[in-house]
Every structure is written in structure tokens, then in C-alpha cells.
Amino acid sequence: MDGFLNVLKPRGKTSHDVVAAVRRILREDGVGHLGTLDPLAVGVLPLVVGSYRRLAEYFMVEDKRYLAEFTFGLRTDTGDTDGKVESEVDASYVTREKVEALLGAYRGRIKQVPPAYSALKVGGVRMVDLARKGVMPPRKAREVLVHSLSLVAWKEGRHPRGLFDMTVGKGTYVRSIAESLGDDLGCGAAVSYLLRSRSGRFEMKDALTLGEIQELVAREGKKRVFSDPLGVLPGVYPLVRVLPAALGKIANGAPLGESDFQGGIPDSLCGKTVMVLSPENGFETKIVAVVRPDDRGKVSYEKVLYRETRSV
């Protein structure tokens, strides 16, 4: 069974916890996620089931939207309020105007140092696992893209709180934005609330809680909980449909030509990564392969997802 699943992650659970729960509900071992959410965070956690796990890399290009609360005057070891407080100061001097004056430096392409407690790997080991053992490897600044960042609400106090709406590109850490902004203000800051409202084309309005998934599977079957592939695939990848006679070729990894596709392949797709869909009539819409056509009429495989033992 293959599919995309849009899960509304609750606070307190790790992404692995959610994956494990969905494995139990679906009774499927082949379940993965398309990017982690911190335990503190809630919101959209896209999952992939079956052969669609092999498509994960193609979703890394997608941006994400967050609603995040930063609490100023705190520094923690993790960059959020779930972590151990390392310092606490009176930050009542921090005003909305002072924060907004700094936000321009955090928009566009910026350099960002990832948190010590992150899923990034050093020598094949996750940094968070090293940090828990007291090992803090050097962290190099990386370029990330912040499409938009705005302060939408403000609460004054000894530890003022700001609510930020942001859309960011791949690899951007909200905790790092909070920490850097707090450092610029001289008081430190930590993420105290984090909601991911969108991940690529997976939106919160379509997300299902674990309870809803369990109920739908019991009442209507597994397929009922999957998202429409055409509604969640990254828009940067063109889509083409294969003809029924070509499915056997795909299953065996045999060469494909333009005549194997409905309407052929436009010249404009040469050299591009293209998602191949199942035939249009009499078939459930599935992604059966990822290919790259060239200007000589040849089509090279990047991924083969369809097998003759797996129905489409």
C-alpha cells in the first residue's frame, strides 16, 4: 500500500512517536515522515507509506509556514522552553518596536547556525544524540531562505512574548531565529510555542489527528486517510501519464520512449525531473516512476515505484 498522509501532530510527541502510532493503526511497517517536528511543536506532519517513502527527497524543496511564539529573557540548552534554562534575565526593556526593527535582517537569504539539539548528523550520528551525551561538535553556519517574517502579536512583561508568522525554506530552524534575535536584543529568547500550518502543499485544514485516522481506518478502510497525490506533490515537478502498455516496462526497468506516454513528452520537459502517473482510465491515480527525458527521445529512470505485484 502506497500513500501520503497528512497528520496533525499533537504537542509532546516526537515525529517518531507519530510514525510508530500510524504503523500500528495501518498495520504497515513501511511508514516514514517528510521532515521532523520538535516534540514541543504541533501541526502538519506529512507521512509517506510504502514505496512513496522513496520520494522523500523530492519534497525537501518545499517551503513551510509556522506560527511561533518567542519568549524573551530566557536561554535554554535546546532553544525552546522544553529545554533546561541556562540563563534568565529581566527583558521588560524589549519592546515590539525594537523587535520589528531587527526583523529585516532575518528575511531573505541568511546565514544560520543550527541548534545543538537537531537531527542534523555529524559523522553519521544525530547532533541531538551527541548533545544528550554532553558532546557539542562545532556547528557551521548554513545559508537558509526566509520568505517572510512578521510579528503579529505582542505581550509585554518581565519575559515579553512575541507571536511570529513566517514562511521559510528547507533547512531553516525556527529555534535558531529565536536564539539569534534574543542575542541581538541582549537578553536571549526561546521558542515557547510552535505551530506548523503548512508543509509544502500539505495544509493544516486537511490534517487528521491520530484519533481521526484510527476511526476512519476502522470505519472506511485505510485508503480513506490518504491524501490525493495530485494535491500534495511539489508543484515544481511536471506530471505526465504513462500508457497502460508501458506499465510492464516500468516494472522491469526497461527503457521508455516518448510513445509510452499519453500525448508524448513535450520538448520543454527535456532535462527535467518528471513525475510519472498511472494511466488515466480504469486505474487509481498513483505515482509509478520518476524520470528524466533527454533531447534524443530517451527517458532515464530516477525512481521506479511500480511493480507488477503492486496494483495501481
Secondary structure by P-SEA (a helix, b strand, c coil): ccbbbbbbccccccaaaaaaaaaaaacccccccccccccccccbbbbbcccccccccccccbbbbbbbbbbccccccccccccccccccccccccaaaaaaaccccccbbbbbcccccccccccccaaaaaaaccccbbbbbbbbbccccccccccccbbbbbbbbcccccccaaaaaaaaaaaacbbbbbcbbbbcccccccccccccaaaaaaaaaccccccccccccccccccbbbbbbcccaaaaaaacccccccccccccccccccbbbbbbccccccccccccccccccccbbbbccccccccccc
